Amino acid sequence: MGISGSKPKKQIAEAKPPLITPYTKAEAAKRVLESLQNWEGITKEANLNEDGFPQKQLAKLHNGVFLNQKRQKYWVDKMGKNCFMLYAKDFHIVWGDNDNHWHWTQLDTPSSEKGVEVAELFKVSWLEVRGGFDTKKLSDDTSYEVSFVIKMMDESFGWHCYPVNFILNLPDGSRHESKVDFSTLRPREQWVEIPVGKFRTSPTIHGDMVITMCEMCQLWKKGLVFKGVKIQPKI
């Protein structure tokens, strides 16, 4: 009597991951773009068409897009939130158009900000920098932080009299204020960020927020370089 052999087991083919094709990448990028808030309206003046390729549009948004003749820069962070840099040319600076008081120069270091104009204080007693921004351009229900980006030069003087005031007025009527002693601010000759205030955006309350830096004692002051104001989500 023969011994019946067991039936051979069927081999189960290993499941292979789906192929990543340009089509699927385009669809994924398209879905991400559709989830972003108001990016098309914000970048209307910039050329992001790129022959309709969503991947290239999304890459540009992550790298940053200049707006209003390099007065602003807009980008989207990894969480899909809107971020902005408002450069010095986007602000009203008292005596800012007078070469005896302020000098305007372009950033020339190899970077994504090459050609952006910054304002270097030559000599003033009245320091006042003021600007506004529509919070409707920000992502809703998101915690943001507003920071001035400045540099103090080694030859700076006149900052020991009073601290510099930083003020943030928001559309809901709230106000944030802080003071910084520029005479002791370190490091020198490097860009530093000075936080002004934090707030959470609302889908129902929009409007212009007003951002101010001022110091008005009678001493002549020198050595401040103002790049702009950064508005980005606070992690």
Secondary structure, 3 states (H helix, E strand, C coil): CCCCCCCCCCCCCCCCCCCCCHHHHHHHHHHHHHHCCCHHHHCCCCCCCHHHCHHHHHHHHHHCEEECCCCEEEEECCCCCEEEEEEHHHCEECCCCCCCCEEEEECCCCCCCCCCEEEEECCECCEEEEEEEEHHHCCCCCEEEEEEEEEEEEEEECCCCCCEEEEEECCCCCEEEEEECHHHCCCCCCCEEEEEEEEECCCCCCCEEEEEEEECCCCCEEEEEEEEEEEEECC
